[in-house]
Amino acid sequence: MICDEPVSALDVSIQAQVLNLLKSLQSEFHLTYLFIAHNLAVVAHISDRIGVMYLGKLVEVAQSNAITDNPRHPYTRALISAIPVPDPTRGRNRIILEGDVPSPARPPSGCHFHPRCPMAQPNCSVDEPQLLEKAPDHWVSCHYA
């Protein structure tokens, strides 16, 4: 089943009800979801595996806990840093990306993320990184992951 932003316009309590219903149906009927969303916290809650995309390209694919506990791509790290922490005594080092999102119609050469990447090196603007397995079942498209 394809779920494209199924809870994005809902308030938090309704989101939780819909997500719990989806998980219940998934368990009862052995469903597989392709869950598309911008809210990584919601994605991590519902998903077994996560694929992170930037400008239409996969930049990281792994089990949900591997993505949330050990993100390897700099874009994924920035997304994870934006998830609110429920415990106010625990801080999180927020990663603020510089620059504007390039046009998907005219993406930058090399790594599409290099104009905003805090780790970018000169070769990133020339060589497009391949999606490679950097750890068991953890795929990353970054020269420096």
The first five atom37 places (N, CA, C, CB, O) and aatype in JSON, in Angstrom:
{
  "aatype": [12, 9, 4, 3, 6, 14, 19, 15, 0, 10, 3, 19, 15, 9, 5, 0, 5, 19, 10, 2, 10, 10, 11, 15, 10, 5, 15, 6, 13, 8, 10, 16, 18, 10, 13, 9, 0, 8, 2, 10, 0, 19, 19, 0, 8, 9, 15, 3, 1, 9, 7, 19, 12, 18, 10, 7, 11, 10, 19, 6, 19, 0, 5, 15, 2, 0, 9, 16, 3, 2, 14, 1, 8, 14, 18, 16, 1, 0, 10, 9, 15, 0, 9, 14, 19, 14, 3, 14, 16, 1, 7, 1, 2, 1, 9, 9, 10, 6, 7, 3, 19, 14, 15, 14, 0, 1, 14, 14, 15, 7, 4, 8, 13, 8, 14, 1, 4, 14, 12, 0, 5, 14, 2, 4, 15, 19, 3, 6, 14, 5, 10, 10, 6, 11, 0, 14, 3, 8, 17, 19, 15, 4, 8, 18, 0],
  "atom_mask": [
    [1, 1, 1, 1, 1],
    [1, 1, 1, 1, 1],
    [1, 1, 1, 1, 1],
    [1, 1, 1, 1, 1],
    [1, 1, 1, 1, 1],
    [1, 1, 1, 1, 1],
    [1, 1, 1, 1, 1],
    [1, 1, 1, 1, 1],
    [1, 1, 1, 1, 1],
    [1, 1, 1, 1, 1],
    [1, 1, 1, 1, 1],
    [1, 1, 1, 1, 1],
    [1, 1, 1, 1, 1],
    [1, 1, 1, 1, 1],
    [1, 1, 1, 1, 1],
    [1, 1, 1, 1, 1],
    [1, 1, 1, 1, 1],
    [1, 1, 1, 1, 1],
    [1, 1, 1, 1, 1],
    [1, 1, 1, 1, 1],
    [1, 1, 1, 1, 1],
    [1, 1, 1, 1, 1],
    [1, 1, 1, 1, 1],
    [1, 1, 1, 1, 1],
    [1, 1, 1, 1, 1],
    [1, 1, 1, 1, 1],
    [1, 1, 1, 1, 1],
    [1, 1, 1, 1, 1],
    [1, 1, 1, 1, 1],
    [1, 1, 1, 1, 1],
    [1, 1, 1, 1, 1],
    [1, 1, 1, 1, 1],
    [1, 1, 1, 1, 1],
    [1, 1, 1, 1, 1],
    [1, 1, 1, 1, 1],
    [1, 1, 1, 1, 1],
    [1, 1, 1, 1, 1],
    [1, 1, 1, 1, 1],
    [1, 1, 1, 1, 1],
    [1, 1, 1, 1, 1],
    [1, 1, 1, 1, 1],
    [1, 1, 1, 1, 1],
    [1, 1, 1, 1, 1],
    [1, 1, 1, 1, 1],
    [1, 1, 1, 1, 1],
    [1, 1, 1, 1, 1],
    [1, 1, 1, 1, 1],
    [1, 1, 1, 1, 1],
    [1, 1, 1, 1, 1],
    [1, 1, 1, 1, 1],
    [1, 1, 1, 0, 1],
    [1, 1, 1, 1, 1],
    [1, 1, 1, 1, 1],
    [1, 1, 1, 1, 1],
    [1, 1, 1, 1, 1],
    [1, 1, 1, 0, 1],
    [1, 1, 1, 1, 1],
    [1, 1, 1, 1, 1],
    [1, 1, 1, 1, 1],
    [1, 1, 1, 1, 1],
    [1, 1, 1, 1, 1],
    [1, 1, 1, 1, 1],
    [1, 1, 1, 1, 1],
    [1, 1, 1, 1, 1],
    [1, 1, 1, 1, 1],
    [1, 1, 1, 1, 1],
    [1, 1, 1, 1, 1],
    [1, 1, 1, 1, 1],
    [1, 1, 1, 1, 1],
    [1, 1, 1, 1, 1],
    [1, 1, 1, 1, 1],
    [1, 1, 1, 1, 1],
    [1, 1, 1, 1, 1],
    [1, 1, 1, 1, 1],
    [1, 1, 1, 1, 1],
    [1, 1, 1, 1, 1],
    [1, 1, 1, 1, 1],
    [1, 1, 1, 1, 1],
    [1, 1, 1, 1, 1],
    [1, 1, 1, 1, 1],
    [1, 1, 1, 1, 1],
    [1, 1, 1, 1, 1],
    [1, 1, 1, 1, 1],
    [1, 1, 1, 1, 1],
    [1, 1, 1, 1, 1],
    [1, 1, 1, 1, 1],
    [1, 1, 1, 1, 1],
    [1, 1, 1, 1, 1],
    [1, 1, 1, 1, 1],
    [1, 1, 1, 1, 1],
    [1, 1, 1, 0, 1],
    [1, 1, 1, 1, 1],
    [1, 1, 1, 1, 1],
    [1, 1, 1, 1, 1],
    [1, 1, 1, 1, 1],
    [1, 1, 1, 1, 1],
    [1, 1, 1, 1, 1],
    [1, 1, 1, 1, 1],
    [1, 1, 1, 0, 1],
    [1, 1, 1, 1, 1],
    [1, 1, 1, 1, 1],
    [1, 1, 1, 1, 1],
    [1, 1, 1, 1, 1],
    [1, 1, 1, 1, 1],
    [1, 1, 1, 1, 1],
    [1, 1, 1, 1, 1],
    [1, 1, 1, 1, 1],
    [1, 1, 1, 1, 1],
    [1, 1, 1, 1, 1],
    [1, 1, 1, 0, 1],
    [1, 1, 1, 1, 1],
    [1, 1, 1, 1, 1],
    [1, 1, 1, 1, 1],
    [1, 1, 1, 1, 1],
    [1, 1, 1, 1, 1],
    [1, 1, 1, 1, 1],
    [1, 1, 1, 1, 1],
    [1, 1, 1, 1, 1],
    [1, 1, 1, 1, 1],
    [1, 1, 1, 1, 1],
    [1, 1, 1, 1, 1],
    [1, 1, 1, 1, 1],
    [1, 1, 1, 1, 1],
    [1, 1, 1, 1, 1],
    [1, 1, 1, 1, 1],
    [1, 1, 1, 1, 1],
    [1, 1, 1, 1, 1],
    [1, 1, 1, 1, 1],
    [1, 1, 1, 1, 1],
    [1, 1, 1, 1, 1],
    [1, 1, 1, 1, 1],
    [1, 1, 1, 1, 1],
    [1, 1, 1, 1, 1],
    [1, 1, 1, 1, 1],
    [1, 1, 1, 1, 1],
    [1, 1, 1, 1, 1],
    [1, 1, 1, 1, 1],
    [1, 1, 1, 1, 1],
    [1, 1, 1, 1, 1],
    [1, 1, 1, 1, 1],
    [1, 1, 1, 1, 1],
    [1, 1, 1, 1, 1],
    [1, 1, 1, 1, 1],
    [1, 1, 1, 1, 1],
    [1, 1, 1, 1, 1]
  ],
  "atom_positions": [
    [[0.84, -1.15, 0.0], [0.0, 0.0, 0.0], [0.89, 1.23, 0.0], [-0.96, -0.01, 1.2], [1.85, 1.3, 0.77]],
    [[0.59, 2.19, -0.85], [1.34, 3.44, -0.89], [0.63, 4.47, -0.03], [1.51, 3.94, -2.36], [-0.55, 4.75, -0.22]],
    [[1.38, 5.03, 0.92], [0.85, 6.06, 1.83], [1.68, 7.32, 1.59], [0.92, 5.59, 3.35], [2.8, 7.44, 2.08]],
    [[1.12, 8.26, 0.84], [1.84, 9.49, 0.51], [1.39, 10.61, 1.43], [1.62, 9.87, -0.97], [0.29, 11.15, 1.26]],
    [[2.22, 10.97, 2.39], [1.93, 12.01, 3.38], [0.56, 11.78, 4.05], [1.97, 13.4, 2.71], [-0.27, 12.69, 4.1]],
    [[0.3, 10.56, 4.57], [-1.03, 10.26, 5.09], [-1.43, 11.0, 6.35], [-1.12, 8.82, 5.35], [-2.62, 11.1, 6.65]],
    [[-0.47, 11.53, 7.1], [-0.82, 12.2, 8.35], [-0.3, 13.64, 8.42], [-0.28, 11.41, 9.51], [-0.35, 14.25, 9.49]],
    [[0.17, 14.17, 7.32], [0.84, 15.48, 7.36], [-0.08, 16.63, 7.75], [1.45, 15.77, 6.02], [0.38, 17.59, 8.37]],
    [[-1.34, 16.57, 7.4], [-2.25, 17.69, 7.69], [-3.07, 17.47, 8.96], [-3.18, 17.92, 6.52], [-4.01, 18.21, 9.23]],
    [[-2.72, 16.45, 9.73], [-3.5, 16.1, 10.92], [-2.8, 16.59, 12.18], [-3.73, 14.59, 11.0], [-1.58, 16.7, 12.23]],
    [[-3.61, 16.89, 13.23], [-2.99, 17.26, 14.49], [-2.37, 16.02, 15.12], [-4.03, 17.92, 15.45], [-2.66, 14.9, 14.71]],
    [[-1.52, 16.22, 16.11], [-0.7, 15.15, 16.67], [-1.52, 13.98, 17.21], [0.18, 15.7, 17.76], [-1.15, 12.83, 17.01]],
    [[-2.63, 14.26, 17.9], [-3.42, 13.16, 18.48], [-4.07, 12.33, 17.38], [-4.5, 13.71, 19.43], [-4.13, 11.1, 17.5]],
    [[-4.55, 12.97, 16.34], [-5.15, 12.22, 15.21], [-4.06, 11.47, 14.46], [-5.92, 13.18, 14.25], [-4.28, 10.34, 14.01]],
    [[-2.88, 12.09, 14.3], [-1.75, 11.4, 13.66], [-1.46, 10.09, 14.38], [-0.49, 12.3, 13.66], [-1.31, 9.05, 13.75]],
    [[-1.4, 10.15, 15.7], [-1.1, 8.95, 16.49], [-2.15, 7.88, 16.28], [-1.01, 9.3, 17.97], [-1.81, 6.7, 16.15]],
    [[-3.42, 8.27, 16.23], [-4.49, 7.29, 16.01], [-4.36, 6.64, 14.63], [-5.86, 7.97, 16.14], [-4.51, 5.42, 14.51]],
    [[-4.08, 7.44, 13.6], [-3.94, 6.9, 12.25], [-2.72, 5.99, 12.17], [-3.82, 8.05, 11.21], [-2.79, 4.91, 11.57]],
    [[-1.62, 6.4, 12.76], [-0.41, 5.57, 12.73], [-0.62, 4.26, 13.47], [0.77, 6.33, 13.34], [-0.17, 3.21, 13.0]],
    [[-1.28, 4.31, 14.61], [-1.57, 3.08, 15.35], [-2.49, 2.17, 14.55], [-2.19, 3.4, 16.71], [-2.32, 0.95, 14.56]],
    [[-3.47, 2.75, 13.86], [-4.35, 1.95, 13.01], [-3.56, 1.31, 11.87], [-5.49, 2.82, 12.45], [-3.74, 0.12, 11.58]],
    [[-2.68, 2.07, 11.24], [-1.86, 1.52, 10.15], [-1.0, 0.38, 10.66], [-0.98, 2.62, 9.54], [-0.87, -0.65, 9.98]],
    [[-0.39, 0.53, 11.83], [0.44, -0.54, 12.39], [-0.39, -1.77, 12.72], [1.17, -0.04, 13.64], [0.05, -2.9, 12.5]],
    [[-1.58, -1.55, 13.25], [-2.47, -2.67, 13.57], [-2.88, -3.43, 12.3], [-3.71, -2.16, 14.3], [-2.85, -4.66, 12.27]],
    [[-3.26, -2.69, 11.27], [-3.64, -3.32, 10.0], [-2.46, -4.04, 9.37], [-4.19, -2.27, 9.02], [-2.61, -5.11, 8.78]],
    [[-1.29, -3.44, 9.49], [-0.08, -4.05, 8.94], [0.17, -5.41, 9.61], [1.14, -3.12, 9.13], [0.48, -6.39, 8.94]],
    [[0.04, -5.44, 10.91], [0.26, -6.68, 11.65], [-0.8, -7.72, 11.34], [0.29, -6.39, 13.15], [-0.49, -8.89, 11.11]],
    [[-2.06, -7.29, 11.33], [-3.17, -8.23, 11.13], [-3.19, -8.82, 9.72], [-4.48, -7.53, 11.41], [-3.46, -10.01, 9.55]],
    [[-2.91, -7.99, 8.72], [-3.04, -8.45, 7.34], [-1.7, -8.62, 6.62], [-3.89, -7.48, 6.57], [-1.66, -8.84, 5.41]],
    [[-0.6, -8.52, 7.37], [0.76, -8.69, 6.82], [0.99, -7.75, 5.64], [0.99, -10.15, 6.38], [1.45, -8.16, 4.57]],
    [[0.64, -6.48, 5.84], [0.76, -5.48, 4.8], [2.17, -4.92, 4.72], [-0.24, -4.36, 5.03], [2.92, -4.93, 5.7]],
    [[2.51, -4.44, 3.55], [3.74, -3.69, 3.33], [3.34, -2.3, 2.89], [4.67, -4.39, 2.28], [2.51, -2.14, 1.99]],
    [[3.93, -1.29, 3.53], [3.64, 0.09, 3.17], [4.86, 0.72, 2.52], [3.22, 0.9, 4.41], [5.99, 0.48, 2.93]],
    [[4.6, 1.52, 1.52], [5.59, 2.48, 1.04], [5.1, 3.8, 1.61], [5.72, 2.51, -0.57], [4.15, 4.4, 1.11]],
    [[5.77, 4.24, 2.68], [5.31, 5.37, 3.47], [6.16, 6.58, 3.1], [5.4, 5.07, 5.0], [7.35, 6.63, 3.4]],
    [[5.55, 7.55, 2.45], [6.25, 8.74, 1.98], [5.87, 9.9, 2.89], [5.89, 9.06, 0.48], [4.69, 10.22, 3.06]],
    [[6.88, 10.54, 3.48], [6.61, 11.65, 4.4], [7.86, 12.51, 4.57], [6.13, 11.12, 5.77], [8.98, 12.07, 4.29]],
    [[7.65, 13.72, 5.03], [8.75, 14.63, 5.34], [9.14, 14.57, 6.81], [8.39, 16.04, 4.95], [10.23, 14.99, 7.18]],
    [[8.26, 14.06, 7.64], [8.5, 14.01, 9.08], [9.21, 12.7, 9.42], [7.16, 14.14, 9.88], [8.6, 11.64, 9.47]],
    [[10.52, 12.8, 9.66], [11.32, 11.6, 9.89], [10.94, 10.88, 11.18], [12.78, 11.95, 9.93], [11.1, 9.67, 11.27]],
    [[10.43, 11.59, 12.17], [9.99, 10.95, 13.41], [8.8, 10.03, 13.13], [9.62, 12.0, 14.47], [8.73, 8.92, 13.66]],
    [[7.88, 10.48, 12.31], [6.72, 9.67, 11.93], [7.18, 8.47, 11.11], [5.69, 10.51, 11.14], [6.72, 7.35, 11.33]],
    [[8.07, 8.71, 10.17], [8.59, 7.63, 9.32], [9.26, 6.56, 10.18], [9.58, 8.19, 8.26], [9.03, 5.37, 9.99]],
    [[10.09, 6.99, 11.12], [10.8, 6.03, 11.98], [9.83, 5.22, 12.83], [11.8, 6.76, 12.88], [10.08, 4.05, 13.11]],
    [[8.73, 5.84, 13.24], [7.73, 5.14, 14.07], [7.03, 4.03, 13.29], [6.69, 6.14, 14.61], [6.74, 2.97, 13.84]],
    [[6.75, 4.26, 12.02], [5.94, 3.32, 11.24], [6.77, 2.32, 10.45], [5.04, 4.09, 10.3], [6.26, 1.27, 10.05]],
    [[8.04, 2.62, 10.22], [8.84, 1.87, 9.24], [9.82, 0.89, 9.87], [9.58, 2.81, 8.37], [10.34, 1.11, 10.96]],
    [[10.05, -0.2, 9.14], [11.13, -1.13, 9.47], [12.42, -0.67, 8.81], [10.77, -2.57, 9.02], [13.5, -0.78, 9.4]],
    [[12.3, -0.16, 7.58], [13.44, 0.34, 6.81], [13.11, 1.74, 6.32], [13.78, -0.6, 5.62], [11.96, 2.07, 6.06]],
    [[14.15, 2.55, 6.2], [13.97, 3.92, 5.74], [14.91, 4.17, 4.56], [14.24, 4.94, 6.88], [16.07, 3.77, 4.57]],
    [[14.38, 4.84, 3.56], [15.18, 5.36, 2.46], [15.07, 6.87, 2.49], [0.0, 0.0, 0.0], [13.97, 7.41, 2.38]],
    [[16.2, 7.56, 2.62], [16.22, 9.02, 2.66], [16.59, 9.51, 1.27], [17.22, 9.56, 3.75], [17.57, 9.06, 0.67]],
    [[15.79, 10.46, 0.76], [16.05, 11.0, -0.57], [16.38, 12.48, -0.48], [14.84, 10.78, -1.49], [15.9, 13.2, 0.39]],
    [[17.24, 12.92, -1.41], [17.53, 14.34, -1.57], [17.51, 14.63, -3.06], [18.92, 14.73, -0.92], [18.25, 14.01, -3.83]],
    [[16.69, 15.57, -3.47], [16.51, 15.93, -4.89], [16.26, 14.71, -5.77], [17.73, 16.69, -5.39], [16.82, 14.59, -6.86]],
    [[15.41, 13.81, -5.27], [14.99, 12.66, -6.07], [15.96, 11.5, -6.11], [0.0, 0.0, 0.0], [15.73, 10.54, -6.85]],
    [[17.02, 11.56, -5.34], [18.0, 10.46, -5.3], [18.09, 9.91, -3.89], [19.39, 10.94, -5.78], [18.08, 10.65, -2.91]],
    [[18.18, 8.57, -3.81], [18.39, 7.94, -2.51], [19.79, 8.28, -2.02], [18.19, 6.4, -2.59], [20.77, 8.1, -2.75]],
    [[19.89, 8.77, -0.79], [21.2, 9.07, -0.22], [21.55, 8.13, 0.93], [21.24, 10.52, 0.26], [22.71, 8.0, 1.31]],
    [[20.52, 7.46, 1.5], [20.78, 6.51, 2.58], [19.61, 5.55, 2.71], [21.02, 7.25, 3.93], [18.45, 5.95, 2.63]],
    [[19.92, 4.26, 2.9], [18.9, 3.22, 3.08], [19.41, 2.27, 4.15], [18.6, 2.46, 1.72], [20.53, 1.77, 4.07]],
    [[18.56, 2.01, 5.16], [18.94, 1.08, 6.23], [17.72, 0.76, 7.09], [20.08, 1.68, 7.11], [16.63, 1.3, 6.86]],
    [[17.91, -0.1, 8.06], [16.88, -0.37, 9.05], [16.58, 0.94, 9.79], [17.32, -1.5, 10.05], [17.47, 1.78, 9.95]],
    [[15.35, 1.11, 10.23], [14.94, 2.36, 10.88], [15.85, 2.74, 12.04], [13.52, 2.23, 11.38], [16.27, 3.9, 12.14]],
    [[16.16, 1.78, 12.91], [17.0, 2.12, 14.06], [18.41, 2.5, 13.64], [17.04, 0.95, 15.03], [19.05, 3.31, 14.31]],
    [[18.92, 1.94, 12.56], [20.26, 2.3, 12.07], [20.26, 3.74, 11.56], [20.73, 1.33, 10.95], [21.23, 4.48, 11.76]],
    [[19.18, 4.13, 10.9], [19.07, 5.51, 10.4], [18.97, 6.49, 11.57], [17.84, 5.67, 9.46], [19.66, 7.51, 11.59]],
    [[18.12, 6.19, 12.53], [17.9, 7.15, 13.63], [19.05, 7.15, 14.64], [16.6, 6.82, 14.35], [19.36, 8.19, 15.21]],
    [[19.69, 6.0, 14.86], [20.76, 5.91, 15.85], [22.14, 6.24, 15.29], [20.79, 4.52, 16.45], [23.0, 6.75, 16.0]],
    [[22.34, 5.96, 13.99], [23.66, 6.16, 13.4], [23.54, 6.64, 11.96], [24.48, 4.86, 13.47], [23.95, 5.93, 11.04]],
    [[22.98, 7.82, 11.75], [22.87, 8.32, 10.38], [24.26, 8.57, 9.8], [22.01, 9.62, 10.32], [25.13, 9.11, 10.49]],
    [[24.47, 8.17, 8.56], [25.8, 8.3, 7.98], [25.89, 9.39, 6.92], [26.21, 6.99, 7.37], [26.97, 9.95, 6.71]],
    [[24.8, 9.71, 6.27], [24.83, 10.77, 5.26], [24.62, 12.1, 5.96], [23.75, 10.54, 4.16], [23.8, 12.18, 6.88]],
    [[25.33, 13.17, 5.55], [25.16, 14.46, 6.23], [23.74, 15.03, 6.14], [26.13, 15.45, 5.65], [23.31, 15.73, 7.06]],
    [[23.01, 14.75, 5.06], [21.63, 15.21, 4.97], [20.76, 14.47, 5.99], [21.08, 15.0, 3.55], [19.92, 15.09, 6.65]],
    [[20.95, 13.18, 6.12], [20.2, 12.39, 7.1], [20.5, 12.89, 8.51], [20.53, 10.88, 6.97], [19.6, 12.99, 9.35]],
    [[21.77, 13.2, 8.78], [22.14, 13.73, 10.1], [21.39, 15.03, 10.39], [23.66, 13.97, 10.17], [20.91, 15.24, 11.51]],
    [[21.29, 15.89, 9.39], [20.57, 17.15, 9.58], [19.08, 16.89, 9.84], [20.73, 18.07, 8.34], [18.48, 17.54, 10.7]],
    [[18.49, 15.94, 9.12], [17.09, 15.6, 9.35], [16.87, 15.06, 10.76], [16.61, 14.58, 8.31], [15.93, 15.46, 11.44]],
    [[17.73, 14.16, 11.18], [17.62, 13.57, 12.52], [17.77, 14.66, 13.59], [18.67, 12.47, 12.73], [17.08, 14.63, 14.61]],
    [[18.66, 15.61, 13.35], [18.87, 16.66, 14.35], [17.66, 17.57, 14.49], [20.09, 17.49, 13.98], [17.54, 18.29, 15.49]],
    [[16.76, 17.56, 13.51], [15.57, 18.41, 13.55], [14.41, 17.77, 14.31], [15.12, 18.73, 12.14], [13.42, 18.44, 14.59]],
    [[14.52, 16.48, 14.65], [13.45, 15.81, 15.39], [13.44, 16.33, 16.83], [13.62, 14.26, 15.35], [14.47, 16.26, 17.51]],
    [[12.31, 16.84, 17.3], [12.25, 17.33, 18.69], [12.53, 16.22, 19.69], [10.88, 17.96, 18.98], [12.12, 15.07, 19.5]],
    [[13.24, 16.57, 20.75], [13.55, 15.63, 21.82], [12.51, 15.81, 22.91], [15.01, 15.85, 22.39], [12.33, 16.93, 23.4]],
    [[11.79, 14.74, 23.31], [10.73, 14.89, 24.3], [11.22, 15.26, 25.7], [9.95, 13.61, 24.38], [10.46, 15.82, 26.48]],
    [[12.47, 14.97, 26.01], [13.02, 15.28, 27.33], [13.73, 16.63, 27.27], [14.0, 14.15, 27.8], [14.77, 16.75, 26.62]],
    [[13.19, 17.67, 27.93], [13.8, 19.01, 27.83], [15.19, 19.11, 28.45], [12.9, 20.02, 28.47], [15.92, 20.06, 28.16]],
    [[15.57, 18.15, 29.29], [16.89, 18.19, 29.89], [17.97, 17.65, 28.94], [16.91, 17.41, 31.18], [19.16, 17.89, 29.13]],
    [[17.52, 16.92, 27.92], [18.46, 16.4, 26.92], [18.47, 17.33, 25.72], [18.07, 14.94, 26.5], [17.43, 17.56, 25.1]],
    [[19.58, 17.84, 25.42], [19.7, 18.7, 24.24], [20.06, 17.89, 23.01], [0.0, 0.0, 0.0], [20.39, 16.71, 23.1]],
    [[19.98, 18.54, 21.89], [20.4, 17.91, 20.65], [21.15, 18.97, 19.86], [19.17, 17.33, 19.83], [20.71, 20.11, 19.78]],
    [[22.26, 18.59, 19.28], [23.02, 19.52, 18.46], [22.33, 19.63, 17.11], [24.49, 19.05, 18.3], [22.45, 18.76, 16.25]],
    [[21.6, 20.72, 16.94], [20.85, 20.95, 15.71], [21.8, 21.32, 14.59], [19.79, 22.06, 15.91], [22.66, 22.19, 14.76]],
    [[21.66, 20.66, 13.45], [22.46, 20.97, 12.27], [21.62, 21.84, 11.35], [22.93, 19.66, 11.53], [20.6, 21.4, 10.84]],
    [[22.05, 23.06, 11.15], [21.35, 23.99, 10.28], [22.07, 24.0, 8.94], [21.29, 25.43, 10.9], [23.24, 24.37, 8.85]],
    [[21.37, 23.6, 7.9], [21.97, 23.58, 6.57], [21.99, 24.98, 5.98], [21.2, 22.63, 5.64], [21.01, 25.72, 6.07]],
    [[23.1, 25.34, 5.38], [23.27, 26.65, 4.75], [22.82, 26.58, 3.3], [24.76, 27.11, 4.84], [22.78, 25.5, 2.7]],
    [[22.47, 27.72, 2.74], [22.15, 27.79, 1.31], [20.72, 27.38, 1.01], [0.0, 0.0, 0.0], [19.96, 26.98, 1.9]],
    [[20.39, 27.49, -0.26], [19.05, 27.16, -0.74], [19.03, 25.78, -1.37], [18.56, 28.2, -1.74], [20.05, 25.29, -1.86]],
    [[17.86, 25.15, -1.34], [17.69, 23.85, -2.0], [17.76, 24.1, -3.51], [16.33, 23.16, -1.6], [17.01, 24.93, -4.03]],
    [[18.66, 23.41, -4.21], [18.74, 23.59, -5.66], [17.48, 23.11, -6.37], [19.96, 22.85, -6.21], [16.69, 22.36, -5.8]],
    [[17.3, 23.55, -7.58], [16.15, 23.13, -8.38], [16.3, 21.67, -8.79], [15.99, 24.03, -9.62], [17.35, 21.28, -9.3]],
    [[15.28, 20.85, -8.56], [15.35, 19.46, -9.03], [15.43, 19.37, -10.55], [14.14, 18.67, -8.53], [15.92, 18.37, -11.07]],
    [[14.97, 20.4, -11.26], [15.05, 20.41, -12.71], [16.48, 20.63, -13.19], [14.12, 21.48, -13.29], [16.85, 20.19, -14.28]],
    [[17.28, 21.32, -12.37], [18.67, 21.58, -12.71], [19.55, 21.3, -11.48], [18.86, 23.06, -13.2], [20.1, 22.22, -10.88]],
    [[19.66, 20.02, -11.11], [20.45, 19.7, -9.9], [21.93, 19.99, -10.13], [20.25, 18.22, -9.5], [22.4, 20.0, -11.27]],
    [[22.66, 20.23, -9.07], [24.1, 20.49, -9.19], [24.84, 19.26, -9.73], [24.69, 20.9, -7.82], [24.35, 18.13, -9.61]],
    [[25.98, 19.49, -10.31], [26.8, 18.37, -10.78], [27.39, 17.63, -9.58], [27.94, 18.87, -11.73], [27.37, 18.14, -8.46]],
    [[27.9, 16.46, -9.82], [28.49, 15.65, -8.75], [27.43, 15.24, -7.75], [0.0, 0.0, 0.0], [26.33, 14.82, -8.13]],
    [[27.75, 15.34, -6.48], [26.78, 15.05, -5.42], [25.78, 16.19, -5.38], [27.48, 14.86, -4.03], [26.16, 17.35, -5.24]],
    [[24.5, 15.88, -5.5], [23.46, 16.9, -5.5], [23.44, 17.71, -4.2], [22.1, 16.27, -5.74], [22.97, 18.85, -4.18]],
    [[23.93, 17.12, -3.14], [23.88, 17.77, -1.82], [25.09, 18.67, -1.57], [23.78, 16.72, -0.73], [25.09, 19.43, -0.6]],
    [[26.12, 18.6, -2.4], [27.39, 19.29, -2.07], [27.27, 20.79, -1.83], [28.35, 19.06, -3.18], [28.03, 21.3, -1.01]],
    [[26.36, 21.54, -2.49], [26.31, 22.98, -2.19], [25.89, 23.3, -0.75], [25.36, 23.66, -3.15], [26.17, 24.39, -0.26]],
    [[25.22, 22.37, -0.08], [24.73, 22.61, 1.29], [25.44, 21.73, 2.32], [23.24, 22.36, 1.36], [25.16, 21.83, 3.51]],
    [[26.35, 20.89, 1.88], [26.96, 19.88, 2.74], [28.11, 20.45, 3.57], [27.45, 18.71, 1.91], [29.03, 21.05, 3.01]],
    [[28.08, 20.27, 4.89], [29.18, 20.75, 5.73], [30.46, 19.93, 5.57], [28.76, 20.73, 7.18], [31.52, 20.36, 6.01]],
    [[30.37, 18.75, 4.94], [31.54, 17.89, 4.75], [32.09, 17.96, 3.33], [31.19, 16.46, 5.09], [33.07, 17.27, 3.02]],
    [[31.5, 18.76, 2.46], [31.86, 18.75, 1.04], [33.33, 19.08, 0.8], [31.0, 19.74, 0.28], [33.91, 19.96, 1.44]],
    [[33.91, 18.35, -0.12], [35.28, 18.55, -0.58], [35.2, 18.86, -2.08], [36.19, 17.29, -0.28], [34.15, 18.66, -2.69]],
    [[36.29, 19.33, -2.69], [36.24, 19.67, -4.12], [35.72, 18.55, -5.04], [37.61, 20.07, -4.57], [35.02, 18.83, -6.01]],
    [[36.07, 17.31, -4.75], [35.62, 16.22, -5.62], [34.11, 16.0, -5.57], [36.32, 14.94, -5.24], [33.55, 15.4, -6.48]],
    [[33.45, 16.48, -4.52], [32.0, 16.3, -4.39], [31.23, 17.05, -5.48], [31.53, 16.76, -3.02], [30.13, 16.63, -5.86]],
    [[31.79, 18.13, -5.98], [31.11, 18.9, -7.03], [31.31, 18.28, -8.41], [31.61, 20.34, -7.03], [30.69, 18.71, -9.38]],
    [[32.17, 17.27, -8.5], [32.48, 16.65, -9.79], [32.0, 15.2, -9.85], [33.99, 16.7, -10.05], [31.34, 14.79, -10.81]],
    [[32.32, 14.42, -8.81], [32.05, 12.98, -8.8], [30.76, 12.68, -8.06], [33.21, 12.21, -8.17], [30.64, 12.97, -6.87]],
    [[29.8, 12.09, -8.76], [28.55, 11.7, -8.11], [28.79, 10.41, -7.32], [27.41, 11.5, -9.16], [29.2, 9.4, -7.89]],
    [[28.55, 10.43, -6.01], [28.78, 9.22, -5.22], [27.74, 8.15, -5.53], [28.75, 9.55, -3.71], [26.58, 8.45, -5.81]],
    [[28.18, 6.91, -5.48], [27.3, 5.77, -5.71], [26.7, 5.34, -4.37], [28.06, 4.6, -6.38], [27.28, 5.57, -3.32]],
    [[25.54, 4.7, -4.44], [24.91, 4.15, -3.23], [25.64, 2.85, -2.91], [23.36, 3.92, -3.43], [25.45, 1.85, -3.59]],
    [[26.47, 2.87, -1.87], [27.3, 1.73, -1.51], [27.0, 1.26, -0.1], [28.79, 2.08, -1.64], [26.58, 2.05, 0.76]],
    [[27.2, -0.02, 0.14], [26.99, -0.59, 1.47], [28.19, -0.23, 2.35], [26.78, -2.14, 1.4], [29.28, -0.78, 2.18]],
    [[27.98, 0.69, 3.3], [29.06, 1.17, 4.17], [29.13, 0.38, 5.48], [28.86, 2.66, 4.48], [30.14, 0.4, 6.17]],
    [[28.05, -0.31, 5.81], [27.97, -1.2, 6.96], [26.96, -2.28, 6.56], [27.53, -0.43, 8.31], [26.23, -2.09, 5.58]],
    [[26.89, -3.39, 7.28], [25.94, -4.42, 6.89], [24.52, -3.87, 6.75], [25.96, -5.55, 7.9], [23.94, -3.36, 7.71]],
    [[23.97, -3.99, 5.54], [22.62, -3.55, 5.2], [22.39, -2.05, 5.46], [21.61, -4.35, 5.99], [21.27, -1.63, 5.75]],
    [[23.46, -1.26, 5.35], [23.37, 0.19, 5.53], [24.05, 0.84, 4.31], [24.04, 0.66, 6.9], [25.28, 0.87, 4.21]],
    [[23.22, 1.36, 3.41], [23.68, 1.88, 2.14], [23.69, 3.4, 2.17], [22.79, 1.38, 1.0], [22.74, 4.03, 2.64]],
    [[24.78, 4.0, 1.67], [24.96, 5.44, 1.73], [25.58, 5.94, 0.44], [25.83, 5.84, 2.94], [26.47, 5.31, -0.13]],
    [[25.09, 7.06, -0.02], [25.62, 7.71, -1.21], [26.38, 8.97, -0.79], [24.48, 8.06, -2.23], [25.84, 10.08, -0.85]],
    [[27.63, 8.78, -0.36], [28.46, 9.9, 0.1], [29.9, 9.46, 0.04], [28.06, 10.36, 1.55], [30.23, 8.35, 0.47]],
    [[30.76, 10.32, -0.47], [32.19, 9.99, -0.52], [32.81, 9.91, 0.87], [32.94, 11.02, -1.35], [33.82, 9.23, 1.05]],
    [[32.21, 10.59, 1.85], [32.83, 10.69, 3.17], [31.95, 10.17, 4.3], [33.18, 12.11, 3.44], [32.1, 10.59, 5.44]],
    [[31.05, 9.28, 3.99], [30.15, 8.71, 5.01], [30.93, 7.76, 5.91], [28.96, 7.95, 4.36], [30.36, 7.18, 6.84]]
  ]
}
